[in-house]
Amino acid sequence: MITLSTRAAERVRSMQAELNAPSKKLRVFVESGGCSGLQYGMSFDEPKPDDAVVESEGVPILLDPASATYLSGSTIDFDDGLHGKGFEIKNPNAGSTCGCGKSFS
């Protein structure tokens, strides 16, 4: 469903360790907003009853039902290089994306 690159998984594990809240998992979601109509979001959260839980690179990922539909087949990478964007979601379901890569339609 969602795939994390090795770099993204390492960064998520590092951030989670800093958070010091082992029961919170990575939540990836889609919400209204951004310059293209929908935008991506990521946070650490407690699982909710209707969440799908998928695992990639040993990292559990929480998805609410609506977001799971939009994000199916997506990959998440992390780039912290000189011109790095941070986390980048490559979504095969997006018809178009904005220049910053944070929103889509």
C-alpha positions as CSV (number, residue, x, y, z in Angstrom):
1,M,0.0,0.0,0.0
2,I,2.6,2.6,1.1
3,T,6.4,2.0,0.8
4,L,9.1,3.8,2.7
5,S,12.6,4.1,1.3
6,T,15.4,3.1,3.5
7,R,16.3,6.7,4.1
8,A,12.7,7.6,5.0
9,A,12.4,4.7,7.4
10,E,15.7,5.7,9.1
11,R,14.5,9.2,9.6
12,V,11.1,8.2,10.9
13,R,12.7,5.9,13.4
14,S,15.1,8.7,14.5
15,M,12.2,11.1,14.9
16,Q,10.1,8.6,16.8
17,A,13.0,7.9,19.2
18,E,13.3,11.7,19.9
19,L,9.6,11.8,20.6
20,N,10.0,9.2,23.3
21,A,6.4,8.0,22.8
22,P,6.7,4.3,21.7
23,S,2.9,3.8,21.4
24,K,2.6,6.6,18.8
25,K,3.0,5.4,15.2
26,L,3.6,7.3,11.9
27,R,0.3,8.5,10.4
28,V,0.3,9.5,6.8
29,F,-2.9,11.3,5.7
30,V,-4.5,13.5,3.0
31,E,-6.6,16.6,3.8
32,S,-8.2,19.4,2.0
33,G,-5.9,22.3,1.3
34,G,-2.7,23.3,-0.5
35,C,-2.5,24.9,-3.9
36,S,-3.8,21.8,-5.8
37,G,-6.8,21.0,-3.6
38,L,-5.5,18.2,-1.4
39,Q,-2.3,18.1,0.7
40,Y,-0.3,15.4,2.4
41,G,0.4,15.3,6.1
42,M,2.5,13.2,8.4
43,S,2.4,13.0,12.2
44,F,2.9,10.6,15.1
45,D,-0.4,9.4,16.5
46,E,-2.1,6.7,18.5
47,P,-3.9,4.1,16.3
48,K,-7.7,4.6,15.9
49,P,-10.2,1.8,15.5
50,D,-10.8,2.3,11.8
51,D,-7.2,2.7,10.8
52,A,-5.4,0.4,8.4
53,V,-1.9,-0.4,9.7
54,V,0.7,-1.3,7.1
55,E,4.4,-1.8,7.6
56,S,7.3,-0.8,5.4
57,E,11.0,-1.2,6.2
58,G,9.9,-2.3,9.7
59,V,8.0,1.0,10.3
60,P,4.2,0.7,11.1
61,I,2.2,3.3,9.2
62,L,-1.4,4.3,10.2
63,L,-3.9,5.2,7.4
64,D,-7.4,6.4,7.9
65,P,-9.8,4.9,5.3
66,A,-10.2,8.0,3.1
67,S,-6.4,8.6,3.0
68,A,-5.7,5.0,2.2
69,T,-7.7,5.3,-1.0
70,Y,-5.7,8.4,-2.1
71,L,-2.3,7.0,-1.0
72,S,-2.5,3.4,-2.4
73,G,0.8,2.6,-4.2
74,S,2.6,5.7,-2.9
75,T,6.3,5.7,-2.0
76,I,7.8,8.0,0.6
77,D,11.5,9.1,0.4
78,F,13.6,11.4,2.5
79,D,16.2,13.7,1.2
80,D,18.4,15.8,3.5
81,G,21.0,16.8,1.0
82,L,22.0,20.3,0.0
83,H,18.8,20.9,-1.9
84,G,16.8,18.2,-0.1
85,K,13.0,18.6,0.3
86,G,12.7,16.5,3.5
87,F,10.0,13.9,3.0
88,E,8.7,13.5,-0.5
89,I,5.6,11.5,-1.4
90,K,5.4,10.0,-4.9
91,N,1.8,9.2,-5.5
92,P,0.7,7.3,-8.7
93,N,-2.9,8.4,-8.1
94,A,-2.2,12.2,-8.3
95,G,-3.4,13.7,-11.5
96,S,-1.2,16.8,-10.9
97,T,1.0,18.1,-8.2
98,C,2.1,21.6,-7.2
99,G,5.7,22.8,-7.5
100,C,6.5,22.1,-3.8
101,G,5.2,18.5,-4.0
102,K,3.1,18.9,-0.9
103,S,-0.3,19.1,-2.6
104,F,-2.0,17.3,-5.5
105,S,-5.3,16.8,-7.2
